[in-house]
Amino acid sequence: LDVPGDCAFVGCDGLMLGELMDPPLTTLHVDKRQVGRAAVEQIAALVQGRGPLAERVIVPRLVVRGSA
């Protein structure tokens, strides 16, 4: 099969390794710093007895490369 002619692939981890593939892998990039910050804030709130914080949505960014 030919990629992306016959089929297309999209990763969902945002790893830079996708750039090294042939063709380069299209991916959803998630800002890991935002995820880490949200996790630390949630843990701090729980430890301080404030209960869980409101839901936070971290929107991924589509990085289009050669596989889509």
Predicted model as a PDB file, atoms N, CA, C, CB and O in Angstrom, pLDDT in the B-factor column:
MODEL        1                                                                  
ATOM      1  N   LEU A   1       0.835  -1.193   0.000  1.00 79.00           N  
ATOM      2  CA  LEU A   1       0.000   0.000   0.000  1.00 79.00           C  
ATOM      3  C   LEU A   1       0.869   1.243   0.000  1.00 79.00           C  
ATOM      4  CB  LEU A   1      -0.944   0.006   1.209  1.00 79.00           C  
ATOM      5  O   LEU A   1       1.982   1.246   0.527  1.00 79.00           O  
ATOM      6  N   ASP A   2       0.345   2.285  -0.595  1.00 81.00           N  
ATOM      7  CA  ASP A   2       1.046   3.559  -0.659  1.00 81.00           C  
ATOM      8  C   ASP A   2       0.489   4.497   0.403  1.00 81.00           C  
ATOM      9  CB  ASP A   2       0.923   4.188  -2.066  1.00 81.00           C  
ATOM     10  O   ASP A   2      -0.724   4.681   0.504  1.00 81.00           O  
ATOM     11  N   VAL A   3       1.371   5.084   1.187  1.00 76.00           N  
ATOM     12  CA  VAL A   3       0.973   6.069   2.196  1.00 76.00           C  
ATOM     13  C   VAL A   3       1.465   7.420   1.714  1.00 76.00           C  
ATOM     14  CB  VAL A   3       1.550   5.721   3.625  1.00 76.00           C  
ATOM     15  O   VAL A   3       2.661   7.552   1.455  1.00 76.00           O  
ATOM     16  N   PRO A   4       0.636   8.410   1.581  1.00 79.00           N  
ATOM     17  CA  PRO A   4      -0.769   8.509   1.946  1.00 79.00           C  
ATOM     18  C   PRO A   4      -1.739   8.229   0.803  1.00 79.00           C  
ATOM     19  CB  PRO A   4      -1.036   9.860   2.486  1.00 79.00           C  
ATOM     20  O   PRO A   4      -2.928   8.514   0.941  1.00 79.00           O  
ATOM     21  N   GLY A   5      -1.279   7.685  -0.317  1.00 83.00           N  
ATOM     22  CA  GLY A   5      -2.158   7.452  -1.465  1.00 83.00           C  
ATOM     23  C   GLY A   5      -3.299   6.494  -1.185  1.00 83.00           C  
ATOM     24  O   GLY A   5      -4.454   6.820  -1.461  1.00 83.00           O  
ATOM     25  N   ASP A   6      -3.003   5.305  -0.636  1.00 87.00           N  
ATOM     26  CA  ASP A   6      -4.020   4.293  -0.367  1.00 87.00           C  
ATOM     27  C   ASP A   6      -4.599   4.393   1.032  1.00 87.00           C  
ATOM     28  CB  ASP A   6      -3.443   2.926  -0.571  1.00 87.00           C  
ATOM     29  O   ASP A   6      -5.751   4.019   1.251  1.00 87.00           O  
ATOM     30  N   CYS A   7      -3.835   4.882   1.966  1.00 85.00           N  
ATOM     31  CA  CYS A   7      -4.307   5.022   3.350  1.00 85.00           C  
ATOM     32  C   CYS A   7      -3.499   6.129   4.022  1.00 85.00           C  
ATOM     33  CB  CYS A   7      -4.173   3.665   4.143  1.00 85.00           C  
ATOM     34  O   CYS A   7      -2.401   6.475   3.584  1.00 85.00           O  
ATOM     35  N   ALA A   8      -4.061   6.669   5.081  1.00 83.00           N  
ATOM     36  CA  ALA A   8      -3.395   7.740   5.822  1.00 83.00           C  
ATOM     37  C   ALA A   8      -3.308   7.346   7.289  1.00 83.00           C  
ATOM     38  CB  ALA A   8      -4.150   9.093   5.657  1.00 83.00           C  
ATOM     39  O   ALA A   8      -4.155   6.608   7.792  1.00 83.00           O  
ATOM     40  N   PHE A   9      -2.287   7.837   7.968  1.00 81.00           N  
ATOM     41  CA  PHE A   9      -2.089   7.532   9.376  1.00 81.00           C  
ATOM     42  C   PHE A   9      -1.881   8.828  10.148  1.00 81.00           C  
ATOM     43  CB  PHE A   9      -0.889   6.576   9.572  1.00 81.00           C  
ATOM     44  O   PHE A   9      -1.282   9.781   9.650  1.00 81.00           O  
ATOM     45  N   VAL A  10      -2.392   8.839  11.382  1.00 84.00           N  
ATOM     46  CA  VAL A  10      -2.213   9.981  12.275  1.00 84.00           C  
ATOM     47  C   VAL A  10      -1.830   9.439  13.637  1.00 84.00           C  
ATOM     48  CB  VAL A  10      -3.506  10.865  12.357  1.00 84.00           C  
ATOM     49  O   VAL A  10      -2.522   8.576  14.177  1.00 84.00           O  
ATOM     50  N   GLY A  11      -0.746   9.928  14.195  1.00 84.00           N  
ATOM     51  CA  GLY A  11      -0.353   9.557  15.557  1.00 84.00           C  
ATOM     52  C   GLY A  11      -1.077  10.452  16.550  1.00 84.00           C  
ATOM     53  O   GLY A  11      -1.629  11.488  16.177  1.00 84.00           O  
ATOM     54  N   CYS A  12      -1.073  10.055  17.795  1.00 83.00           N  
ATOM     55  CA  CYS A  12      -1.765  10.872  18.797  1.00 83.00           C  
ATOM     56  C   CYS A  12      -0.878  11.150  20.007  1.00 83.00           C  
ATOM     57  CB  CYS A  12      -3.052  10.180  19.245  1.00 83.00           C  
ATOM     58  O   CYS A  12      -1.380  11.340  21.115  1.00 83.00           O  
ATOM     59  N   ASP A  13       0.414  11.173  19.804  1.00 77.00           N  
ATOM     60  CA  ASP A  13       1.306  11.415  20.924  1.00 77.00           C  
ATOM     61  C   ASP A  13       2.224  12.614  20.715  1.00 77.00           C  
ATOM     62  CB  ASP A  13       2.129  10.196  21.178  1.00 77.00           C  
ATOM     63  O   ASP A  13       2.840  13.097  21.666  1.00 77.00           O  
ATOM     64  N   GLY A  14       2.319  13.094  19.488  1.00 69.00           N  
ATOM     65  CA  GLY A  14       3.146  14.262  19.213  1.00 69.00           C  
ATOM     66  C   GLY A  14       4.633  14.022  19.294  1.00 69.00           C  
ATOM     67  O   GLY A  14       5.406  14.979  19.332  1.00 69.00           O  
ATOM     68  N   LEU A  15       5.062  12.766  19.323  1.00 71.00           N  
ATOM     69  CA  LEU A  15       6.496  12.485  19.412  1.00 71.00           C  
ATOM     70  C   LEU A  15       7.227  12.992  18.175  1.00 71.00           C  
ATOM     71  CB  LEU A  15       6.738  10.980  19.588  1.00 71.00           C  
ATOM     72  O   LEU A  15       6.730  12.874  17.055  1.00 71.00           O  
ATOM     73  N   MET A  16       8.401  13.551  18.388  1.00 73.00           N  
ATOM     74  CA  MET A  16       9.206  14.055  17.288  1.00 73.00           C  
ATOM     75  C   MET A  16       9.712  12.915  16.408  1.00 73.00           C  
ATOM     76  CB  MET A  16      10.378  14.870  17.822  1.00 73.00           C  
ATOM     77  O   MET A  16      10.123  13.149  15.272  1.00 73.00           O  
ATOM     78  N   LEU A  17       9.687  11.682  16.923  1.00 77.00           N  
ATOM     79  CA  LEU A  17      10.109  10.526  16.156  1.00 77.00           C  
ATOM     80  C   LEU A  17       9.325  10.408  14.850  1.00 77.00           C  
ATOM     81  CB  LEU A  17       9.945   9.259  16.985  1.00 77.00           C  
ATOM     82  O   LEU A  17       9.832   9.877  13.862  1.00 77.00           O  
ATOM     83  N   GLY A  18       8.085  10.906  14.848  1.00 77.00           N  
ATOM     84  CA  GLY A  18       7.255  10.859  13.650  1.00 77.00           C  
ATOM     85  C   GLY A  18       7.861  11.593  12.475  1.00 77.00           C  
ATOM     86  O   GLY A  18       7.555  11.284  11.323  1.00 77.00           O  
ATOM     87  N   GLU A  19       8.722  12.567  12.753  1.00 79.00           N  
ATOM     88  CA  GLU A  19       9.390  13.305  11.679  1.00 79.00           C  
ATOM     89  C   GLU A  19      10.407  12.436  10.953  1.00 79.00           C  
ATOM     90  CB  GLU A  19      10.075  14.548  12.237  1.00 79.00           C  
ATOM     91  O   GLU A  19      10.741  12.707   9.799  1.00 79.00           O  
ATOM     92  N   LEU A  20      10.900  11.401  11.613  1.00 78.00           N  
ATOM     93  CA  LEU A  20      11.946  10.559  11.045  1.00 78.00           C  
ATOM     94  C   LEU A  20      11.395   9.428  10.188  1.00 78.00           C  
ATOM     95  CB  LEU A  20      12.793   9.988  12.145  1.00 78.00           C  
ATOM     96  O   LEU A  20      12.157   8.744   9.505  1.00 78.00           O  
ATOM     97  N   MET A  21      10.075   9.221  10.216  1.00 78.00           N  
ATOM     98  CA  MET A  21       9.450   8.160   9.441  1.00 78.00           C  
ATOM     99  C   MET A  21       9.420   8.554   7.964  1.00 78.00           C  
ATOM    100  CB  MET A  21       8.019   7.868   9.962  1.00 78.00           C  
ATOM    101  O   MET A  21       9.616   9.720   7.622  1.00 78.00           O  
ATOM    102  N   ASP A  22       9.176   7.592   7.108  1.00 82.00           N  
ATOM    103  CA  ASP A  22       9.040   7.889   5.683  1.00 82.00           C  
ATOM    104  C   ASP A  22       7.746   7.287   5.165  1.00 82.00           C  
ATOM    105  CB  ASP A  22      10.253   7.351   4.882  1.00 82.00           C  
ATOM    106  O   ASP A  22       7.679   6.070   4.995  1.00 82.00           O  
ATOM    107  N   PRO A  23       6.715   8.083   4.905  1.00 85.00           N  
ATOM    108  CA  PRO A  23       6.669   9.543   5.024  1.00 85.00           C  
ATOM    109  C   PRO A  23       6.533   9.965   6.484  1.00 85.00           C  
ATOM    110  CB  PRO A  23       5.504  10.114   4.199  1.00 85.00           C  
ATOM    111  O   PRO A  23       6.134   9.161   7.326  1.00 85.00           O  
ATOM    112  N   PRO A  24       6.864  11.229   6.793  1.00 85.00           N  
ATOM    113  CA  PRO A  24       6.733  11.730   8.162  1.00 85.00           C  
ATOM    114  C   PRO A  24       5.293  11.583   8.651  1.00 85.00           C  
ATOM    115  CB  PRO A  24       7.177  13.205   8.244  1.00 85.00           C  
ATOM    116  O   PRO A  24       4.347  11.814   7.897  1.00 85.00           O  
ATOM    117  N   LEU A  25       5.135  11.194   9.929  1.00 86.00           N  
ATOM    118  CA  LEU A  25       3.828  10.888  10.500  1.00 86.00           C  
ATOM    119  C   LEU A  25       3.103  12.139  10.978  1.00 86.00           C  
ATOM    120  CB  LEU A  25       3.979   9.913  11.648  1.00 86.00           C  
ATOM    121  O   LEU A  25       3.624  12.891  11.802  1.00 86.00           O  
ATOM    122  N   THR A  26       1.899  12.356  10.456  1.00 87.00           N  
ATOM    123  CA  THR A  26       1.025  13.410  10.960  1.00 87.00           C  
ATOM    124  C   THR A  26       0.645  13.043  12.384  1.00 87.00           C  
ATOM    125  CB  THR A  26      -0.249  13.594  10.056  1.00 87.00           C  
ATOM    126  O   THR A  26       0.460  11.863  12.679  1.00 87.00           O  
ATOM    127  N   THR A  27       0.523  14.019  13.272  1.00 88.00           N  
ATOM    128  CA  THR A  27       0.277  13.716  14.674  1.00 88.00           C  
ATOM    129  C   THR A  27      -0.545  14.794  15.359  1.00 88.00           C  
ATOM    130  CB  THR A  27       1.582  13.534  15.401  1.00 88.00           C  
ATOM    131  O   THR A  27      -0.658  15.915  14.863  1.00 88.00           O  
ATOM    132  N   LEU A  28      -1.114  14.445  16.502  1.00 89.00           N  
ATOM    133  CA  LEU A  28      -1.743  15.417  17.387  1.00 89.00           C  
ATOM    134  C   LEU A  28      -0.715  15.738  18.469  1.00 89.00           C  
ATOM    135  CB  LEU A  28      -3.103  14.870  18.005  1.00 89.00           C  
ATOM    136  O   LEU A  28      -0.298  14.855  19.218  1.00 89.00           O  
ATOM    137  N   HIS A  29      -0.315  16.987  18.546  1.00 89.00           N  
ATOM    138  CA  HIS A  29       0.673  17.407  19.540  1.00 89.00           C  
ATOM    139  C   HIS A  29      -0.053  17.928  20.772  1.00 89.00           C  
ATOM    140  CB  HIS A  29       1.628  18.493  18.961  1.00 89.00           C  
ATOM    141  O   HIS A  29      -0.879  18.836  20.677  1.00 89.00           O  
ATOM    142  N   VAL A  30       0.260  17.348  21.932  1.00 90.00           N  
ATOM    143  CA  VAL A  30      -0.303  17.797  23.204  1.00 90.00           C  
ATOM    144  C   VAL A  30       0.810  18.490  23.980  1.00 90.00           C  
ATOM    145  CB  VAL A  30      -0.917  16.599  24.025  1.00 90.00           C  
ATOM    146  O   VAL A  30       1.895  17.932  24.146  1.00 90.00           O  
ATOM    147  N   ASP A  31       0.544  19.696  24.452  1.00 92.00           N  
ATOM    148  CA  ASP A  31       1.545  20.453  25.209  1.00 92.00           C  
ATOM    149  C   ASP A  31       1.747  19.774  26.567  1.00 92.00           C  
ATOM    150  CB  ASP A  31       1.106  21.953  25.389  1.00 92.00           C  
ATOM    151  O   ASP A  31       0.909  19.897  27.461  1.00 92.00           O  
ATOM    152  N   LYS A  32       2.856  19.064  26.710  1.00 91.00           N  
ATOM    153  CA  LYS A  32       3.109  18.295  27.926  1.00 91.00           C  
ATOM    154  C   LYS A  32       3.323  19.195  29.144  1.00 91.00           C  
ATOM    155  CB  LYS A  32       4.320  17.400  27.729  1.00 91.00           C  
ATOM    156  O   LYS A  32       3.053  18.784  30.273  1.00 91.00           O  
ATOM    157  N   ARG A  33       3.801  20.403  28.925  1.00 95.00           N  
ATOM    158  CA  ARG A  33       3.947  21.334  30.054  1.00 95.00           C  
ATOM    159  C   ARG A  33       2.583  21.718  30.625  1.00 95.00           C  
ATOM    160  CB  ARG A  33       4.710  22.601  29.614  1.00 95.00           C  
ATOM    161  O   ARG A  33       2.417  21.812  31.841  1.00 95.00           O  
ATOM    162  N   GLN A  34       1.611  21.940  29.741  1.00 95.00           N  
ATOM    163  CA  GLN A  34       0.253  22.252  30.212  1.00 95.00           C  
ATOM    164  C   GLN A  34      -0.331  21.081  30.984  1.00 95.00           C  
ATOM    165  CB  GLN A  34      -0.663  22.613  29.028  1.00 95.00           C  
ATOM    166  O   GLN A  34      -0.976  21.271  32.015  1.00 95.00           O  
ATOM    167  N   VAL A  35      -0.106  19.874  30.488  1.00 95.00           N  
ATOM    168  CA  VAL A  35      -0.611  18.678  31.168  1.00 95.00           C  
ATOM    169  C   VAL A  35       0.040  18.557  32.545  1.00 95.00           C  
ATOM    170  CB  VAL A  35      -0.337  17.401  30.320  1.00 95.00           C  
ATOM    171  O   VAL A  35      -0.643  18.301  33.536  1.00 95.00           O  
ATOM    172  N   GLY A  36       1.356  18.740  32.605  1.00 96.00           N  
ATOM    173  CA  GLY A  36       2.065  18.661  33.883  1.00 96.00           C  
ATOM    174  C   GLY A  36       1.615  19.722  34.862  1.00 96.00           C  
ATOM    175  O   GLY A  36       1.426  19.442  36.045  1.00 96.00           O  
ATOM    176  N   ARG A  37       1.441  20.948  34.373  1.00 96.00           N  
ATOM    177  CA  ARG A  37       0.987  22.045  35.228  1.00 96.00           C  
ATOM    178  C   ARG A  37      -0.398  21.749  35.798  1.00 96.00           C  
ATOM    179  CB  ARG A  37       0.966  23.368  34.443  1.00 96.00           C  
ATOM    180  O   ARG A  37      -0.646  21.962  36.985  1.00 96.00           O  
ATOM    181  N   ALA A  38      -1.292  21.258  34.950  1.00 96.00           N  
ATOM    182  CA  ALA A  38      -2.648  20.939  35.397  1.00 96.00           C  
ATOM    183  C   ALA A  38      -2.625  19.822  36.443  1.00 96.00           C  
ATOM    184  CB  ALA A  38      -3.527  20.528  34.197  1.00 96.00           C  
ATOM    185  O   ALA A  38      -3.375  19.864  37.418  1.00 96.00           O  
ATOM    186  N   ALA A  39      -1.764  18.828  36.237  1.00 96.00           N  
ATOM    187  CA  ALA A  39      -1.666  17.716  37.188  1.00 96.00           C  
ATOM    188  C   ALA A  39      -1.163  18.202  38.543  1.00 96.00           C  
ATOM    189  CB  ALA A  39      -0.736  16.620  36.642  1.00 96.00           C  
ATOM    190  O   ALA A  39      -1.705  17.824  39.581  1.00 96.00           O  
ATOM    191  N   VAL A  40      -0.127  19.040  38.535  1.00 97.00           N  
ATOM    192  CA  VAL A  40       0.425  19.554  39.794  1.00 97.00           C  
ATOM    193  C   VAL A  40      -0.606  20.413  40.517  1.00 97.00           C  
ATOM    194  CB  VAL A  40       1.709  20.371  39.532  1.00 97.00           C  
ATOM    195  O   VAL A  40      -0.745  20.309  41.736  1.00 97.00           O  
ATOM    196  N   GLU A  41      -1.327  21.256  39.791  1.00 96.00           N  
ATOM    197  CA  GLU A  41      -2.356  22.094  40.418  1.00 96.00           C  
ATOM    198  C   GLU A  41      -3.467  21.231  41.025  1.00 96.00           C  
ATOM    199  CB  GLU A  41      -2.953  23.078  39.386  1.00 96.00           C  
ATOM    200  O   GLU A  41      -3.971  21.535  42.106  1.00 96.00           O  
ATOM    201  N   GLN A  42      -3.842  20.164  40.332  1.00 96.00           N  
ATOM    202  CA  GLN A  42      -4.887  19.275  40.834  1.00 96.00           C  
ATOM    203  C   GLN A  42      -4.429  18.553  42.108  1.00 96.00           C  
ATOM    204  CB  GLN A  42      -5.279  18.250  39.753  1.00 96.00           C  
ATOM    205  O   GLN A  42      -5.179  18.455  43.080  1.00 96.00           O  
ATOM    206  N   ILE A  43      -3.196  18.055  42.089  1.00 96.00           N  
ATOM    207  CA  ILE A  43      -2.655  17.372  43.268  1.00 96.00           C  
ATOM    208  C   ILE A  43      -2.553  18.338  44.447  1.00 96.00           C  
ATOM    209  CB  ILE A  43      -1.270  16.764  42.957  1.00 96.00           C  
ATOM    210  O   ILE A  43      -2.901  17.983  45.573  1.00 96.00           O  
ATOM    211  N   ALA A  44      -2.076  19.562  44.190  1.00 97.00           N  
ATOM    212  CA  ALA A  44      -1.949  20.559  45.257  1.00 97.00           C  
ATOM    213  C   ALA A  44      -3.315  20.861  45.874  1.00 97.00           C  
ATOM    214  CB  ALA A  44      -1.309  21.857  44.715  1.00 97.00           C  
ATOM    215  O   ALA A  44      -3.428  20.972  47.095  1.00 97.00           O  
ATOM    216  N   ALA A  45      -4.335  20.992  45.056  1.00 96.00           N  
ATOM    217  CA  ALA A  45      -5.681  21.267  45.570  1.00 96.00           C  
ATOM    218  C   ALA A  45      -6.171  20.115  46.439  1.00 96.00           C  
ATOM    219  CB  ALA A  45      -6.664  21.511  44.410  1.00 96.00           C  
ATOM    220  O   ALA A  45      -6.780  20.343  47.485  1.00 96.00           O  
ATOM    221  N   LEU A  46      -5.914  18.887  46.018  1.00 96.00           N  
ATOM    222  CA  LEU A  46      -6.351  17.726  46.794  1.00 96.00           C  
ATOM    223  C   LEU A  46      -5.596  17.621  48.115  1.00 96.00           C  
ATOM    224  CB  LEU A  46      -6.161  16.444  45.982  1.00 96.00           C  
ATOM    225  O   LEU A  46      -6.195  17.330  49.150  1.00 96.00           O  
ATOM    226  N   VAL A  47      -4.287  17.857  48.088  1.00 97.00           N  
ATOM    227  CA  VAL A  47      -3.473  17.788  49.306  1.00 97.00           C  
ATOM    228  C   VAL A  47      -3.893  18.866  50.302  1.00 97.00           C  
ATOM    229  CB  VAL A  47      -1.979  17.936  48.966  1.00 97.00           C  
ATOM    230  O   VAL A  47      -3.881  18.639  51.512  1.00 97.00           O  
ATOM    231  N   GLN A  48      -4.265  20.038  49.788  1.00 97.00           N  
ATOM    232  CA  GLN A  48      -4.677  21.144  50.648  1.00 97.00           C  
ATOM    233  C   GLN A  48      -6.128  21.013  51.111  1.00 97.00           C  
ATOM    234  CB  GLN A  48      -4.491  22.459  49.919  1.00 97.00           C  
ATOM    235  O   GLN A  48      -6.631  21.872  51.836  1.00 97.00           O  
ATOM    236  N   GLY A  49      -6.798  19.939  50.692  1.00 96.00           N  
ATOM    237  CA  GLY A  49      -8.168  19.700  51.136  1.00 96.00           C  
ATOM    238  C   GLY A  49      -9.216  20.526  50.414  1.00 96.00           C  
ATOM    239  O   GLY A  49     -10.349  20.633  50.882  1.00 96.00           O  
ATOM    240  N   ARG A  50      -8.854  21.114  49.275  1.00 94.00           N  
ATOM    241  CA  ARG A  50      -9.824  21.920  48.529  1.00 94.00           C  
ATOM    242  C   ARG A  50     -10.659  21.075  47.584  1.00 94.00           C  
ATOM    243  CB  ARG A  50      -9.111  23.007  47.747  1.00 94.00           C  
ATOM    244  O   ARG A  50     -11.539  21.595  46.898  1.00 94.00           O  
ATOM    245  N   GLY A  51     -10.393  19.787  47.541  1.00 89.00           N  
ATOM    246  CA  GLY A  51     -11.145  18.904  46.647  1.00 89.00           C  
ATOM    247  C   GLY A  51     -10.667  19.052  45.216  1.00 89.00           C  
ATOM    248  O   GLY A  51      -9.785  19.862  44.931  1.00 89.00           O  
ATOM    249  N   PRO A  52     -11.246  18.272  44.317  1.00 93.00           N  
ATOM    250  CA  PRO A  52     -10.809  18.340  42.922  1.00 93.00           C  
ATOM    251  C   PRO A  52     -11.169  19.679  42.271  1.00 93.00           C  
ATOM    252  CB  PRO A  52     -11.429  17.196  42.127  1.00 93.00           C  
ATOM    253  O   PRO A  52     -12.230  20.245  42.536  1.00 93.00           O  
ATOM    254  N   LEU A  53     -10.277  20.170  41.424  1.00 93.00           N  
ATOM    255  CA  LEU A  53     -10.534  21.395  40.675  1.00 93.00           C  
ATOM    256  C   LEU A  53     -11.487  21.112  39.518  1.00 93.00           C  
ATOM    257  CB  LEU A  53      -9.215  22.001  40.153  1.00 93.00           C  
ATOM    258  O   LEU A  53     -11.741  19.957  39.178  1.00 93.00           O  
ATOM    259  N   ALA A  54     -11.999  22.157  38.930  1.00 94.00           N  
ATOM    260  CA  ALA A  54     -12.878  22.020  37.770  1.00 94.00           C  
ATOM    261  C   ALA A  54     -12.119  21.360  36.623  1.00 94.00           C  
ATOM    262  CB  ALA A  54     -13.433  23.399  37.334  1.00 94.00           C  
ATOM    263  O   ALA A  54     -10.895  21.450  36.532  1.00 94.00           O  
ATOM    264  N   GLU A  55     -12.865  20.704  35.761  1.00 93.00           N  
ATOM    265  CA  GLU A  55     -12.271  20.046  34.604  1.00 93.00           C  
ATOM    266  C   GLU A  55     -11.522  21.052  33.741  1.00 93.00           C  
ATOM    267  CB  GLU A  55     -13.348  19.334  33.779  1.00 93.00           C  
ATOM    268  O   GLU A  55     -11.986  22.173  33.530  1.00 93.00           O  
ATOM    269  N   ARG A  56     -10.367  20.641  33.247  1.00 92.00           N  
ATOM    270  CA  ARG A  56      -9.576  21.500  32.364  1.00 92.00           C  
ATOM    271  C   ARG A  56      -9.396  20.769  31.035  1.00 92.00           C  
ATOM    272  CB  ARG A  56      -8.183  21.863  33.007  1.00 92.00           C  
ATOM    273  O   ARG A  56      -9.085  19.578  31.006  1.00 92.00           O  
ATOM    274  N   VAL A  57      -9.593  21.482  29.963  1.00 95.00           N  
ATOM    275  CA  VAL A  57      -9.433  20.904  28.630  1.00 95.00           C  
ATOM    276  C   VAL A  57      -8.150  21.444  28.022  1.00 95.00           C  
ATOM    277  CB  VAL A  57     -10.660  21.223  27.718  1.00 95.00           C  
ATOM    278  O   VAL A  57      -7.950  22.656  27.939  1.00 95.00           O  
ATOM    279  N   ILE A  58      -7.295  20.545  27.606  1.00 94.00           N  
ATOM    280  CA  ILE A  58      -6.062  20.921  26.920  1.00 94.00           C  
ATOM    281  C   ILE A  58      -6.233  20.489  25.474  1.00 94.00           C  
ATOM    282  CB  ILE A  58      -4.780  20.261  27.586  1.00 94.00           C  
ATOM    283  O   ILE A  58      -6.289  19.298  25.170  1.00 94.00           O  
ATOM    284  N   VAL A  59      -6.313  21.461  24.596  1.00 94.00           N  
ATOM    285  CA  VAL A  59      -6.616  21.203  23.185  1.00 94.00           C  
ATOM    286  C   VAL A  59      -5.338  20.845  22.433  1.00 94.00           C  
ATOM    287  CB  VAL A  59      -7.297  22.433  22.536  1.00 94.00           C  
ATOM    288  O   VAL A  59      -4.378  21.615  22.435  1.00 94.00           O  
ATOM    289  N   PRO A  60      -5.325  19.682  21.790  1.00 92.00           N  
ATOM    290  CA  PRO A  60      -4.146  19.314  21.006  1.00 92.00           C  
ATOM    291  C   PRO A  60      -4.081  20.111  19.707  1.00 92.00           C  
ATOM    292  CB  PRO A  60      -4.154  17.810  20.702  1.00 92.00           C  
ATOM    293  O   PRO A  60      -5.080  20.667  19.250  1.00 92.00           O  
ATOM    294  N   ARG A  61      -2.888  20.155  19.123  1.00 92.00           N  
ATOM    295  CA  ARG A  61      -2.673  20.863  17.860  1.00 92.00           C  
ATOM    296  C   ARG A  61      -2.312  19.830  16.799  1.00 92.00           C  
ATOM    297  CB  ARG A  61      -1.548  21.955  17.995  1.00 92.00           C  
ATOM    298  O   ARG A  61      -1.422  19.005  17.004  1.00 92.00           O  
ATOM    299  N   LEU A  62      -3.006  19.878  15.664  1.00 91.00           N  
ATOM    300  CA  LEU A  62      -2.735  18.955  14.576  1.00 91.00           C  
ATOM    301  C   LEU A  62      -1.482  19.386  13.839  1.00 91.00           C  
ATOM    302  CB  LEU A  62      -3.929  18.877  13.613  1.00 91.00           C  
ATOM    303  O   LEU A  62      -1.394  20.522  13.373  1.00 91.00           O  
ATOM    304  N   VAL A  63      -0.513  18.492  13.729  1.00 89.00           N  
ATOM    305  CA  VAL A  63       0.726  18.747  12.997  1.00 89.00           C  
ATOM    306  C   VAL A  63       0.663  17.873  11.743  1.00 89.00           C  
ATOM    307  CB  VAL A  63       2.023  18.433  13.881  1.00 89.00           C  
ATOM    308  O   VAL A  63       0.876  16.662  11.804  1.00 89.00           O  
ATOM    309  N   VAL A  64       0.372  18.495  10.627  1.00 89.00           N  
ATOM    310  CA  VAL A  64       0.206  17.754   9.356  1.00 89.00           C  
ATOM    311  C   VAL A  64       1.570  17.528   8.742  1.00 89.00           C  
ATOM    312  CB  VAL A  64      -0.723  18.526   8.356  1.00 89.00           C  
ATOM    313  O   VAL A  64       2.333  18.460   8.488  1.00 89.00           O  
ATOM    314  N   ARG A  65       1.851  16.251   8.511  1.00 87.00           N  
ATOM    315  CA  ARG A  65       3.093  15.870   7.850  1.00 87.00           C  
ATOM    316  C   ARG A  65       2.718  15.018   6.634  1.00 87.00           C  
ATOM    317  CB  ARG A  65       4.060  15.091   8.831  1.00 87.00           C  
ATOM    318  O   ARG A  65       1.593  15.126   6.146  1.00 87.00           O  
ATOM    319  N   GLY A  66       3.597  14.201   6.149  1.00 86.00           N  
ATOM    320  CA  GLY A  66       3.391  13.492   4.902  1.00 86.00           C  
ATOM    321  C   GLY A  66       2.458  12.301   4.925  1.00 86.00           C  
ATOM    322  O   GLY A  66       2.115  11.794   3.857  1.00 86.00           O  
ATOM    323  N   SER A  67       2.026  11.823   6.089  1.00 80.00           N  
ATOM    324  CA  SER A  67       1.242  10.596   6.136  1.00 80.00           C  
ATOM    325  C   SER A  67      -0.260  10.821   6.033  1.00 80.00           C  
ATOM    326  CB  SER A  67       1.541   9.866   7.395  1.00 80.00           C  
ATOM    327  O   SER A  67      -1.026   9.857   6.069  1.00 80.00           O  
ATOM    328  N   ALA A  68      -0.696  12.061   5.907  1.00 73.00           N  
ATOM    329  CA  ALA A  68      -2.142  12.325   5.845  1.00 73.00           C  
ATOM    330  C   ALA A  68      -2.492  13.075   4.576  1.00 73.00           C  
ATOM    331  CB  ALA A  68      -2.606  13.127   7.075  1.00 73.00           C  
ATOM    332  O   ALA A  68      -3.660  13.387   4.345  1.00 73.00           O  
TER     333      ALA A  68                                                      
ENDMDL                                                                          
END                                                                             
